[in-house]
Amino acid sequence: MQKRRIGRTDLLVSQICLGSMTWGEQNTEAEGHAQMDLAFARGVNFIDTAELYPIPPKAETQGRTEAIIGSWMKARGNRDNVVLASKVVGRTANEWFRGGRPSKLVRADIFDAIDKSLAKLQTDYLDLYQIHWPERPIPWGSNPTRVGAADKADGPADETPIAETLAVFDELVKAGKIRHLGLSNESSWGLMRFIAESDRQVGPRAASIQNAYNLVNRTFEVNLAEACRREDVALLAYSPLAQGYLTGKYQDGALPKGSRKQLFDRLQRYETPNADEAFSAYAALARQFGMEPALFANAFVTHSPVVTSNIIGATSIAQLETALASAAVDWTEEMQDAVDAVHQRLGNPCP
């Protein structure tokens, strides 16, 4: 398993990162531990989580995922071998995160979040602490589905300035609670504003950005790829399988029992016009190259030159085995050309 550097930091992470959002909802603690055991035996050293998890977010389950990771690290005694990333929620009206009030990216709320996360994770520090989504509203994945969607970016009147939020992260670094700052679900403008404020010595430099990136959403390549390359910011790509749609399991209206769509019906992001045509095209392409669609879709992300680490997710050991196997795929120029030909024809149907 290759190791790659996150931005300008000293963090060397595996090209595959183990995502965790199903642990505590679709997966038990024991199943979460088994996934971590297998992934780390195969060379993974990077785990991504969030105070929000598990998904779907609910007051009664919030925090379970971090607790499962914490109990695993304590039982294995391996904290020093884990590159650990978590996230603070952005602005939200959900009151269960802060004990009965809405949350914003202000000092009191960020300190409340980090202290709770560290306690659940049973650790003194995080290697990477990410802002789960901006306080200002932006279109999903910076891929507007209609003209004018970006007008929402003006934000609320009491929006917390980026400089104010960044100054809090400076305190967290100096207190030893976190090592590095990461962004998530962020736009080119937001990334560059964070960089500009860090250049003014307001706070730590953003080391990474965690955005959706997959065969049906390559919008990262349009503007963010150049910004990240020139500013040495690592892409931690999430949703490589488009929430399962790129596995082909929902093809022709299928609804497998126990699937996320059957359980929660939260996949509207990947149920846009023209999406089905793209899913079918990539599934057919995968089989032309002798691969299952899930392996092919993961391999595209794992081997993309714009990706530092592919955040995979699984609810079964079999699914995890397939995702991990993408690191060993010989991703050829012929495969990339074939993918690009479909992309040229169908574009980015999903935000």
TORGU-55490 format. One record per residue: z negated, y negated, x negated of N, C-alpha, C in turn. Coordinates in steps of 0.02 Angstrom, whole numbers, plus 50000, padded with zeros to 5 digits. Atoms other than C-alpha are relative to their C-alpha. Layout:
N
ZYXZYXZYX ...
//
This chain:
351
500005006049957500005000050000500004993849956 499965006150039500544983549924499434995350016 500495005349989499284969549901500364993449989 499685006550003499814951549929499464994650004 500495005450003498934935049898500054995650063 500035004649944498374924050043500024992949972 499945007050021499014906550005499844998949927 500205001650068498244898749851499315002749983 500674997250009496634908949866500025005749950 500054994050041496014923549763499975006350042 500024994349955496094934949915500645004149994 499434995350001497254949849887499915004950057 500074995949940497554958750051500575005050005 499484995049988498514974150102500544997250044 499445002549961500224971550176499935001750074 500184998649931499504978950335499264998250009 500675002049981497954971350416499815003850063 500224996249941496934981350541499734995250053 500235003849943496794972150706499485003950039 500604996849972495274975650813499884998550074 500175002949935495444967950986499885005150055 500134995049948495354984451081499315003249994 500654996750012493684989951007499464996750042 500505002649955492324988151136500244999450071 499714999949933493504988951285500415006450008 499604994049996494905001751268499775005449951 500254995350049494065009751118499244999649994 500724999850010492265015251090499834998149929 500225001450068491235011350937500225005549952 499814994350043491565028750867500754999949985 499285000350010493435026550892500194994349953 499895005550045493395009650807499835001949929 500194997750066492475017350660500525004849971 499494995250023493755031350649500644996549978 499405003850020495185018850645499894996649933 500135003350063494365009150505499985005049942 500024994850052494015025050407500705002049978 499324997850016495835030550418500394994549965 499615005550029496575013450380499794998849927 500235001350068495485010950226500165005849953 499794994250041495875028550165500734999549980 499285000950015497715023450170500154993749961 499885005850043497475007750067499914993350032 500145006349967497094994450197499334997349975 500645003150020495734982150141499844993950042 500015006349963495934968650274499895001550074 500154999349928495154967750450500004993150032 499985006349962495504954050577499645001050066 500354999749936494354950550724499914992950026 500115006649970493724936050831499385000250043 500585000349955492204930250927500215001550072 499744998849933493304931651082500035007350019 499844992949986493594950451066499405003950027 499354996849988493794962851143500404996450054 499535002449950495294958951251500045005150056 500005006949977495354954851394499324996849993 500645003450010494014941651366499585000150064 500474999849944492494944051478499304998649973 500685001750021490704937851470499615006349981 500414994050011490004955551478500205004049939 499784996250059491024962151331500074995849938 499875004550056491204946851219499515001549942 500404998750059490604950451042499945007349981 500074992950016490684969351051500415002049939 499564998050055492134970450928499684998349933 500325001850063491234960950791499405004649986 500574995650009489694971750820500215006949975 499754993450022490724987650797500204999749926 499825000750071491424981250632499374999449957 500625000750036489684976250577499645006549990 500354993550006488944993350613500375004749953 499614995850046490385001650519499884998049928 500115002250069490164991050363499295001749977 500694998350019488284993850365499945007449986 500054992750009488485012650385500365002249937 499614998050059489785013750246499784996449937 500225003850057488965000850133500574997249959 499385001950034490674993850093500214992750009 499805006949987490614975250133500404996949943 499665002950057491184970849957500735002249994 499324997450003492774981049982500434997850058 499655002149939493274972550145500164992649995 499815007049989494264956450163499944999050075 500195000649930493524950850328500194993250029 499795006149966494294938050445499775000050072 500155000749929493654931650611500234993250023 499745006249971494014916950726499494996850046 500365003849951493154903350823500494998150054 499545001949945493884899950995500164992649996 499835007149994494774883651024499654997250062 500275003149940494414872351171500075004950059 499974995449943493974883051323499474998050052 500475001349945493164880851493499545006050011 500444994249994492424898351480499334998549968 500655002450022490564895351464499575005349965 500434994850028489944912051398499954999849925 500035000350073490324908151216499424995749976 500505004850023489084893651206499394999850046 500614999549960487734899551324499984995750061 500005003449936488284890951482500354993350001 499615006250000489424876551432500685001349968 499344999350031491254874251385499954999149924 500015000450073491714875051201500584995649975 499495004150034492664863051087499955001349925 500014999250072493074862350903499604994349968 500475005050027491564851350864499465003549960 500484997150046490154854050741499515004950033 500504995749969488844861150858500295006650022 499694993949973490044873650935500255004549943 499754995950056490824879350770499425003349964 500594997050032489104881950691499705005550044 500244994949954488544891450846500425006349994 499544994450004490084902450834499925003949935 500034996550064489964906450648499345003849994 500644996650007488114910650656499965006250043 499994994149957488364922450802500455005449971 499544995250029489854930650718499695003549940 500314997050059488934933250554499455004950019 500544995449979487464941050645500295006550027 499704993949972488574953250741500335004149945 499654996550054489574957450585499535002349945 500514998050048487964959750485500214998349928 499805002450065488604949550340499794992749992 500205006950014488184933050256500594995249999 499425004450007489964926550244500635003450027 499334997749982491754928150304500484997949944 499495001750049493214928650183500494994950028 499525004449967494324919750309499754998550070 500235002049933493774909850462500554995850031 499405002949970495184905050580499844996550066 500035003449935495374892950725500475003750046 499614995449960495974904450863500594996750034 499445003949973497024891250948499814992649996 500155007150007497174872250934499634997350061 500335003149943496114860951042500514996750045 499475003049959497684852151100500435005550030 499574994849971498804862051219500694999849969 499314999450024500434868251143500325006050034 499674994249969501744880251212499845006349962 500144993650032501414898651178500475001149941 499604998350058502004902651003500484994549978 499555005750015502824885450990500725001650020 499344998149976504284892851087500044998150074 500005002249931504464882351246500495004050044 499574996449954505164891651396500374995350048 499625004849960505784875751479500004993349964 499965006650029506324858451427499404995850024 500565004249981504854846651423499325003249991 500654996750007503514859751390499584996949945 500365002950056503064851251226499664993550018 500335006249980502554835651322499255000950008 500714998649992500874844151349499614998849935 500335000550065500514841751164499594993749992 500405006150006499764824451197499265001550004 500694997749999498144833251241499544995850043 500495003649960496564827751332499754993749966 500235006350027495804810651309499435001049950 500564998850045494264818051223500155005449948 499814995150051495244829151104499654998749934 500345000650065494304832550943500524999049945 499525001150054495264825050795499995005749949 499954994750050495884837650667499544998549941 500435001850057494954828050530499275001650014 500694998649982493314830050624499865007549996 500084992750003493554848750643500025002449928 499934997850069494104850750462499364998449960 500625001850035492534841850401499455005150013 500494994849984491484855050489500135006249957 499834994250043492414868750395499804998749927 500235001750067492004859450235499265001649993 500714998350001490164861250278499905007549996 500084992750000490394879850312500145003049931 499854997550068491204882650142499434998349953 500535002150044489854872750052499345003850014 500604996249982488504882450146500075007449982 499894993150018489284898850089500105004750059 499904995849940489594904850267500715002650004 499304997850001491484905950243500294998449931 499675001450064492644906450093500634995750011 499375003549990494284900150167500134998850074 499795002049932495034891950322500685002950017 499364997949974496424899450425500134997050068 499805002549934497394893150577500305005750040 499704994849958498084903050723500334996650061 499645002849943499334899750863500134992649990 499925007050019499734883550774500744998349992 499315002550006501314872850767500114997149930 499845003250064502214865050619499634993449993 500355006550003501474848050663499265001149985 500724998850011499714855050673499855002349930 500094997650069499874864450509500034994249951 499925005450048500494849050418499464994750007 500555004649993499124838150492499385002749964 500564997050036497814850350426500104999349925 499865000650072498664850250256499894992749977 500075007150018498734831150255499264998049995 500715001750002496874829750295499655003349941 500314996850058496424842350161500224996549936 499785003950057497474832350037499594993649991 500445005950002496354817750082499285001949984 500674997450019494854828650031499525000250059 500434999649941494204829650210499675006850005 500264993249994493984848450202500455005049966 499624994950036494684864950140500725000450023 499294999349986496534868350131500115006350042 499834994149960497234880050264500355005149956 499714994750042497604896450175500495004350037 499584995449961498444905550318500114997350069 499875001349929499174904550491500145006650033 499914993749963499084918650617500384998550064 499565001249943500544917550738500375006350019 499594994349978501564929750840500645000249960 499374999150036503044936850745500225007150010 499744993349987504114951550798500754999550014 499284999849990505884956750839500244995550057 499795004249943505914946951003499714993049997 500255006850010505004931650937499994998549926 499955001950070505594925450768500004992449993 500015007350002505264907150806499654997349939 500345002150062504134906250654500514998149947 499505001150053505714906550548500344993150006 499625006149988506384890350623499724994149960 500315005650036505144877550554499405002049959 500624998250034503504885650508500115003749934 499884996250062504264897150377500094995349940 499905004750055504844882450271499344996549982 500635003450013503194873250292499515004549962 500474995350032502194888750243500225001649928 499754998450067503304892750094499864994249952 500085005850044503234875150023499264998249990 500715001850005501364873150057499565005949982 500374994050020500854890850004499495002050053 500424997749944500154895750174500265006850022 499814993149984500164914250217500075001150075 499934997949930500834920950382499665006850009 500304993849977499704934150458500295001250069 499604999249939500874940750592499645004550050 500294995749948500144947050755500535001850052 499574997449948500934956550898500675002849974 499374997350026502224966150794500375004450050 499684995749950502554977550943500084996450067 499935003849938502624963451072499575003050055 500494997149954501064970251157500235006750029 499794993249981501854987551164500705000550026 499334999749972503544982851236500515002649951 499514997850050504444986351072499925007549983 500054992750009503825004451076500485003650047 499574996949950504965007751225499625003350057 500394996349950503525014451330500044996950070 499935003249935503845001851469500724999750024 499285000449985505725004551472500155002850069 499784997949933506575006251642499435000050050 500545000849951504995000751732499435004949993 500554995150010503865014451662499334996449993 500675002850004501995011251675499525005649981 500434994550023501045023851568499274998950018 500715000349984499275027751625499604998549936 500415001850057498005019751509500304994749956 499695005450040499235007051439499694993350019 500295006549988498714988951426500274996850063 499715002949939499914983751562499715003350063 500284996449942499274997251681499274998150012 500725001549993497454992951645499874992750018 500195007149996497504973951636500554995450027 499445004149977499244967351684499974993049970 500065006550034499124953551553500594998849952 499465000250049500814955351468500574995350018 499475004449975501784941251552500374996449944 499675003250057502164933651382500635003749979 499424995850019503384948051355500385002550060 499644998249939504064948951532500444994250022 499575005749987505254934351519500725002150015 499294998349987507084933651574500345002149935 499614997350056508224943551457499595004249950 500414996150046506754952151372500195007450001 499844992849994507214969451439500625001849960 499394998650038508944968351362499855000449926 500185000050071508184964351193499605006249982 500404994050015506894978351202500455006249996 499554994350000508254990851245500455000049938 499565000550058509384984551106499655002049936 500374998350061508054986050972499785007350000 500184992949996507495003151034500605004349981 499404996350016509285009351023500154999449925 499885001150071509455001750850499545004349957 500484995950037507885010550790500235007249997 499804992949998508535027350845500655001149960 499404999450043510205024050758499805001149927 500234999150069509205023150597499505005749993 500424994150003508235038850640499254998750004 500705001849995506595030350681499804999050073 500275001849935505485028850833499954992350004 500015007449994505515010950902499374996849972 500635003150024503675007850860500004999649924 499985000150073503935012450677500494994749975 499485004850019505525002050665499754992850009 500245006849986504734986650745499464997949951 500525001650048503214987550633500284999149930 499705000650067504284990250478500354993349991 499685006650004505284974550518499504994749979 500515005050015503684964250514499685001349932 500344998450063502834973350370500404998049939 499585001450058504324970650256500364993350003 499685006549996504834953250312499774995649942 500195004450056504874940850167499574994050021 500425005649978503984927850275499295002150016 500644997349979502494939250312499585001949939 500474997750051500974941250200499665006550022 500314993849975500104954150310500165000850074 499834998249931500594962850472499375002550035 500604998149964499134963650594500185005250054 499844994749954499314980350680499425001350047 500514998149952498364986650831500155006850029 499904993349973498105003950903499415001950045 500554997249960497105012851036499915007449987 500054992950017497415030250966500145000949925 499874998550070497445038150794500755001149988 499284998950007499255043350824500374993349995 499695006650004499755025250856499854996749933 500195002950064498805019850701500395003149943 499604996650052499685032950595500714997249997 499325002749998501375026250651500024993049970 500015006950026500915008250613499905000049924 500134999750072500225012650441500615002649962 499414997050032501795022750403500544994849987 499495005250010502825006650414500004997349929 500035002550069502225002050239500455004249954 499614995550043503175017050168500745000150018 499305000249980504815013450259500414996249948 499535003450044506265008950146500434995450044 499645004749956506824993450241500624997549962 499385001350037508644991650190500364993750024 499585005749981509884977450192500415001650062 499624998049941510874987450319499584999350064 500455000749942509364987850437499924992650017 500105007149988509084969250415500634996950031 499385002649972510914965350449500085002050073 499934997649930510874975950607499524996250046 500495003849962509284967250667500254992850011 499765007049995510024950150629500584999350048 499445000349954511584954350728499764999950072 500285000149933510554958150883499664993350013 500355006449993509504942650853500504994350012 499505005249992511064931950839500264999950072 499734999449932511634938351009499474998550053 500515000549948509974938451103499454994949987 500485005350016508894925851011499275002050007 500734999049992507024924151047499824999850074 500125000249928506774929251228499274999250019 500715000249983504874929551217499634994849960 500375005350036503684915251172499435002949959 
//
